Amino acid sequence: MEKKVVLAYSGGLDTSVCIPILKEHYDLDHVITVIVDVGQPEEEIKNAEEKAELISDKNFTIDVKAEFVKDYIFPLIKANGNYEGYVLGTAIARPLIAKKVLEVALVEGAGALAHGCTGKGNDQLRFEAVFRSSNLDVLAPMRDMNLTREWEIDYAKEHGIPVPVTKEKPWSIDENIWSRSIEGGKLEEPDFIPPEEIFEWTRSPENGPEAEIIEIGFEGGVPVSLNGTFMDGVSLITELNLIGGRHGVGRTDMIEDRVLGLKARENYEHPAATILLTAHGDLERLVLTRRELSFKARVDDEWSKLAYMGLVDEPLYHDLNAFIDSTQERVKGTVKVRLYKGSASVVARSSPCALYSSDLVSFDESCIDQKDAEGVAKYHGFQARIYQRTKQDL
């Protein structure tokens, strides 16, 4: 019986060299590649398909952009998804990619699944959290053989595999509709200043145009319109990436704590994510109670940790989503965001569910008898005052 493996394929250096390695070192007859389109550039998808046609035995390309936005990005927005300052771009896409790869493997009757992740990063865990839900073998050549990118570049040349990276610029780039990550080479060094050439989605902030104010409409905690025009999620995020990118919005350069405990320097671009998360968080503060906001911040943090680790099948992840969804029923309205030279700041917001009353809060209205607040003031800090008196008597 022919031995088949299904490889999660991006067309990049790691997954491209995996194809001959799987045949040479794992004694496999057929390597089937699966390209999962979560919003990569069309040219990147096309190049990956052409490369797969040359070096793999069979390829599948699956467009899941709409599913990615609806089932992964929208829940992320509701949860204000953010891990240590990272907006969860690559992390939130991996489980969906893995699920599609697994589906192909089951249909094709493959005996194994493979990925091109190293043994130092997070992606190996995110893929395998899904892969290992099956009875199929899991192969990880980069990890198994302890490979370096320099070795891979030489290996690719020896095997006639076209790859865009060089030893001088060994950038590892991952893109989806929500974010773009750039890492590798000197970019891994905390004290290295990244060259402007690594950025593609965002203009250098100091070269941004005049300020622009945009209006985002929300229903049920998710964005549904831009400047009064209703749009599907994929179109709205795509347009915001362009608008925000022109203003240099959405760059992150950070030291990140990986799941394994390693600290890593990471660079990201995420214009739409920055704008939408800023707007959503502001709208929540208008419509949710103080106690809801306080408790939800803890829920959001736990949700983000699970998403970062790729544990979207963890029961707690679904439990947290149930609570979050309940809070989002009232998160509706519009938010105006000012974009200018790398910043995205909310300048106005409105909601039919707002817990704000101009009559109650205004200094020019008398519908509240201010004298009533004196009773509260008498007891505010009451125990602290008793403590201070007791302390003086000691």
N, C-alpha and C positions, 0 to 999 in steps of 0.2 A: 504494500500500500504506500502511495506517495505521501511524504511527510510535508504538511503545509504549515506555514506560519503567517499570521496577519500582523502587519507592522503599522503602527500609527505614524504616518508619514507627513512631513512638512515640506520636503524638498531642500532643506538646509544641509549643512555639513554632516551633523551627527546622524540623522536618519538616512542620508544617502549612502554613507559608508557602511551603515548597518546591513544593507541589502547583500553585498558580496560577503561580508563577514558572517552573516547568518548561514550562508551556504558553505563557506569554507570551514568555519569553526564549529558549527552546530549540526552538520550533516543533514541539512534540510533540502528538499527537492524544489519546493515552490515558495517564493516570498510574494505574498499579496499585500499591496500597499493600500492604505485608506487615507485619503485627504479629506479632512473635515473642514468645511468652509464656515468659520465663525466670524467672518468679516475681514479676512486678509485682503490685500490689494488684488484686483483681478489678474494683474500681470504675474503676481507671485503664484496664484493658483495655476495659471496657465503654464508657467515655467516648471512648477512641480509636476504637473501632469505630463509634460513633454519628457521630463527626466525619468519619471516613473515608467513611461512607455519604453524607454531605452534600457533601463537596468532592472526593472521588476518583471515578474511573470504575469501579473494582472493588477489593475488599479481600479479603485472605486473613488469617486469624488461625490461627497454628500453635502449639500447646501443646508445648513441648519441655522442660518442667521436669525430668522424669525423666531425659531424655538429658543435660541440662545437669549434673545432679548426678552421674550415673554416669560420663560421659566427660570432664568438665571439672573439676568441683569435687573429686571423689574423687582424681584425679591431683594436684590442687593440694594437698590435705591430705597426701598421701604425700610431696610435695616440700616441705612446710612453706612453701608459696608466699608470698613476702613481698618486695616491692620497696621498699627504702628506708623500710620501716615501713608500707607500703600492702599490704593483704591481697589485692589483685588481684581486685576485684569486677567493676567495669565491664570491665576489660581481658580477663578470662577469658571473658566472655559474648559479646564482639563477634564473634569468629570463627564461633561457632555461628550467631548471628543472620545474619551475612553469607552463610554456606553455605545457609541456608534461603531467603533472598531470591534467591540465585542459582538455586536449584532451581526456584522459581516462575517466574523469568524465562525459563528454558530451556523449561519446559512451556508458557508463555504465548506463546512466540515473540517476546519483546521484543528490541529492538535495543540497549537501554541499561539500565544500573543506576544508581541514584542514592542518595545519602545526604545528611544534613543537617549534616555535620561542618564545622567551621571549618578554616582553614588554619594555625591556631596550636596545635591540640591533637593528641592521640595517636590519636583514633578514626578519623580519615581514613586513617591508615596501617593500622590493624587491619582496617577494612572492605576497603580496596583490596588488601591482601595476598591476600584471597580473591577479590574481584571481578575482579582482573586475571589470575587464572588462566584466565579465559574470554576469548573474542574479542569480548565485548560492550563498547560504549563505557561509560565511567564519568563520571557527571556529579556535580558538587559545587557547587551554586548558592551556598552560603554562602561558599565559598572563591573561586569564580570571580568573584563580584560584590563581594567584600570587604565583606560586610554586617556591620552592628552589631546588637546586640539591640534597641537603641532604635529603629532603622530598622524592624526586623522587627515590633515592637509596633505602630508606626504603620501599617505595611503590612497587618497582620492586621486592624486596625480598619477600614481603608479597604475591605477585601475581605469584611468581615462574618465573619471567622474567629474563633470564640470561643477565647480562650487565657487560662489562669489567671494568667499573670504580669503585673506592672505595672512601670512605670518606677521606682516606689519600692521594689518587692520583685521584682527581675528574677531570682529564683533559678532556676537550671537544675538540675533534679533527675533523677537516674537511679537506678532501683531494679531489683534482681533478688533472688532468694531468698538470695543470699550477702552482699549489701551495698547500701547506699544512699549515694549521693554528692550533696552539695549545694554548688553553686558559683555564681558570678556576682555582679555588682554589687559592693558593698563587701566581700563575702566574699573577693574576690580580693586585698584589701589585707592585707599581712602583719601590720600593727599594729591591725587592726580586731578587736574582740572579738565573736564571733558571738552573736546574740540566741538565747535558749533556744527561740524559736518555730521555728527551722529544724530542730530535731530531732523526729522522729516515732517512731522505733523505740526510743529509749532515754530513760529517765527521768533527770533530773538526778541525778548520783551522790550528792550530799549528801542527797537526798530518798529514797534507796533504803530498802528494808525491812531487817529483821534478816537476818543472814547465813544462807545456805542452802548445803548441800552436796549436789551431784548426782554421780551415777556414770555414766560413759560406757564402754560396752563396744566394743572394737575387734577386728576380724578382718582379717588381710591389710592392715593399715595404714589401714583405713577404719572409720568409726563404724557400729555395727550395733544398739546398744541404748542406752536411757536409763533409768536407775534400774531395771535388770533387765528392762525390757520391750523386746523386739526390735521395731524399726521400720524402714520403708523410709527411704531417704535424704532424700526430700523432706519427709516427716512429721517426721523427727528434727530436721532443720535448722530447719523452721518452728517447732517447739516450743521449741528452744533460743533462737531469736530472741526469743520471747515471755518466756521465763524470764530470759535474760540482760538483755533490755531493761528488765525491772522493776528490776533491780539497777544499771542505768546502765552496764553492761559494753559495751565495744566502740565507743568514740568515738575517732576519730583526727583531729587537726588538725595538718597538716604542710606543709612546703615540699618540693615534689616536683620532681625533675628530669625533665622531659618528654623524649621521644625526640629532638625537634628541638633540645634544648639549653636551652629556656626553663625558668626556675624558676617554679613556680606554687604558690599557696596552695590547699590542698584540705581539705575537711571530709568525713569519712565516718562512717557507723554500720555496725557489723558484729558484733552480739552473738554469734551462733552461731559465726561464723568465729573470733573471739577465743577462745572457749571450746574449740573443737575443735582449733585449732592449738596452743594451750597444752597441752592434754591429749596430743595426738599426739606433740609434741616431747619431752614428759616420758617417755612410754612408750618411745620410741626409745632414750632414754638408759639405760633399764633393760635392753634386750634386744640392742642392737647393740654391737659392740666399739669400743674407743677409736679404732682406725684407720678403721673403717667410718664412725663419726660424723664424724671429721675430714674424710675424703674426701667424704662425702655432703654436708657443709656447702657445699663448693665446687660440687658438682653442683646442689644446690638453688638456689644463687645464680645459676648460669648458666641453669637452668630458669626461674627467676622473671624474669630479664631477657628471655628469649624470649617468655614468656607476656605480659609487660607490653607488648611490642611487637606482640603478636598473631601471632607467627611460629610458630603451632602446626603448620604444614605443613613447617617447616624440618626436614631429616633429623636434625640434631643433637637437636632436641626429642624425636624418637622414640627416638633412641639413649639419651638421658638417662633417659627413662621406662623403658627396658628395665633399666637398672642400678637405678633406684629401685624398680621392681617386685620385683626380686630381693631387695633388702634388706627389703621389707615382708612377706615370707612369715612372718617371725618376730614381726612387730609385732602381737601379739594379747594381750588381757588387759583389765583394767579400770583406770580412772583416776578418782579422786574429786577434784572441783574445788569449792573454796569460793568462792561469789559474795558480794561485799559492797561496796556503795558504789563501784561502778565497777571493782573488781578481780576477777580470776579467777585464783586461785592453787591449784596442785595440793597436796593434803594427804595423799594416799596413792595407791599404785599397786601392781598385782599382775599377774604374767604367768607362764604355764607355761614361757616361753622366757627368763625372767630370767637374766642372767649374774651374779646376786647369790647369795652363799652366807652364811647367818648363821653357820655353823660356821667358815668361813674368816676372816670379818671380825671376829667378836666378840672382845673383850678377855677374855671369860670362858671361851673355849674354847682347847684346847691341841693341836688336830689339826695345826696348823702349828708347827714348831719355830722360834721367833723368832730363834734364833741363826743360822739359815741366811741371814737378811737381812744379816748383817754383811759377807759377801762382796760383795753388791751395793753396800752403803754405801761400801766401800773404793774402788770404781771409779766411783761416782756423782760427777760433777763432776771427774773425773780430769784431763782436758785443761785445764780452767780453772785447776786448782792448779799444773800445770806452767807454764802461761802466766804466772801471778802470780810464780813463782820466777824464770822467765826475765826477766821485766820488771824485777825487782829487781836482776838482775845486769847490766843494760844501763847 
